[in-house]
Amino acid sequence: MAKAKPQPAPPASYEAALRELEDLIGQLESGQLPLEDLLAGYQRGAELLQFCRGKLDAVDQQIRVLDDGALKPWTEG
């Protein structure tokens, strides 16, 4: 019977998740990973993407609350 691999820890931050996702994409695109690792990488990538989307949605909600529900155009300056 194969040993189950331990689940990776959740990312510490959005930035950490994004860095890990970028590294993972590079590994997947290299074409050098065995099939089992490709599947595990794809699953981890999906988890990281969900984490990042969750963080972005939370920030979006905070901005909406601060702006009383009205989205305002982005202006730099």
C-alpha positions, 0 to 999 in steps of 0.5 A, a space after each residue: 500500500 502506498 504512503 499518503 503524502 502529507 498535505 502542504 501547509 496553506 500559504 502564509 499570504 497572498 504573495 506567498 501563494 502567488 510565488 508558489 503558484 508561479 514556481 509550480 507553473 514553471 515546473 508543470 510547463 517544463 514537461 519534466 515531471 512524472 505523471 503522478 507529480 503532474 497530477 499533484 502539481 495540478 491539484 496544488 495549483 487549484 488549491 493555490 488559485 482558490 486561496 488567491 481568489 478568496 483573498 482577492 474577494 475578501 479585499 473586494 468586499 472590504 473596499 465595497 464596505 469602505 465605499 458604501 457599496 459603490 465601486 469607484 474608478 481607479 485613479 493612481 496618484 
